Amino acid sequence: MVDFKKYIKQNSNPYDAYVSINGEEIDINCVLDKSITLEQYKTARANSEGFKVLYSKLNNEALKYAVENCLFNCGYTDAITYNGLLQTYLVPELLKRL
């Protein structure tokens, strides 16, 4: 589990990536890739830019959870399109294999 005390963000610009974990804003760009656990991810809050960076920081368990959550919240897409194939067949199959 990552100790985020060394990653506490000092200055904040509203256009920067914003991420807080356990209620503390962190400098997500300084966190090591694949180091954020599922428990930490479940407490994360972020803006759009923050989520773009956050996903590369998740360990495999947390990333799988994030993908499953996104799929669950997607609207139905026709399976004859590439988006539909990804959502309906390919990504769920990939998740089963992980």
C-alpha positions in Angstrom: 0.0 0.0 0.0 1.4 3.4 -1.0 2.0 6.0 1.7 0.7 9.2 0.1 2.2 11.6 2.7 5.2 12.2 0.5 2.9 12.9 -2.5 0.7 15.6 -0.9 0.3 18.4 -3.4 1.4 21.8 -2.3 -0.1 24.2 -4.9 -3.2 23.6 -6.9 -4.2 24.9 -10.3 -7.8 24.2 -11.3 -6.7 23.1 -14.8 -4.2 20.5 -13.5 -4.9 16.9 -12.8 -6.7 16.8 -9.4 -6.7 13.5 -7.4 -7.4 13.0 -3.8 -7.1 9.6 -2.0 -8.5 9.2 1.5 -9.5 12.8 1.4 -5.9 14.2 0.8 -5.0 15.8 -2.5 -1.9 14.2 -4.0 0.4 14.9 -6.9 -0.7 12.0 -9.0 2.1 12.6 -11.5 4.7 11.6 -8.9 3.0 8.3 -7.8 4.6 5.2 -9.2 2.7 3.3 -12.0 0.7 0.3 -10.8 1.0 1.2 -7.1 -2.5 2.3 -6.1 -4.6 -0.5 -4.6 -8.2 -1.2 -5.0 -9.0 0.0 -1.5 -7.2 3.3 -2.3 -8.9 3.6 -5.6 -12.3 3.2 -4.0 -11.6 6.4 -2.0 -10.2 8.4 -4.9 -11.9 11.5 -6.2 -10.5 13.2 -9.3 -11.3 15.6 -12.2 -11.1 14.4 -15.8 -7.4 15.2 -16.1 -6.8 13.4 -12.8 -8.5 10.2 -14.0 -6.5 10.2 -17.2 -3.3 10.0 -15.1 -4.8 7.9 -12.3 -5.6 4.8 -14.4 -1.9 4.1 -15.2 -1.2 4.3 -11.4 -3.7 1.5 -10.5 -2.5 -2.0 -9.7 -4.1 -4.9 -11.8 -6.9 -5.5 -9.3 -7.9 -1.9 -9.2 -7.7 -1.5 -13.0 -9.9 -4.5 -13.5 -12.4 -3.0 -11.1 -12.3 0.3 -12.9 -12.9 -1.3 -16.3 -15.8 -3.4 -14.9 -17.4 -0.3 -13.4 -17.1 1.6 -16.6 -18.7 -1.2 -18.6 -21.5 -1.5 -16.1 -22.3 2.2 -16.5 -22.1 2.3 -20.3 -25.3 2.5 -22.2 -26.2 -0.3 -24.6 -24.2 -0.2 -27.9 -25.1 -2.2 -31.0 -22.6 -5.1 -31.2 -22.1 -4.6 -34.9 -20.0 -1.5 -34.3 -16.4 -1.5 -33.0 -17.6 0.2 -29.8 -20.3 -2.4 -29.4 -17.9 -5.3 -30.0 -15.5 -3.9 -27.4 -18.2 -3.3 -24.8 -20.3 -6.4 -25.4 -17.7 -9.1 -26.2 -14.1 -8.3 -26.3 -13.5 -6.4 -23.0 -15.8 -8.7 -20.9 -13.8 -11.7 -22.4 -10.5 -10.0 -21.6 -11.7 -9.4 -18.0 -12.6 -13.0 -17.6 -9.1 -14.1 -18.6 -7.3 -11.7 -16.3 
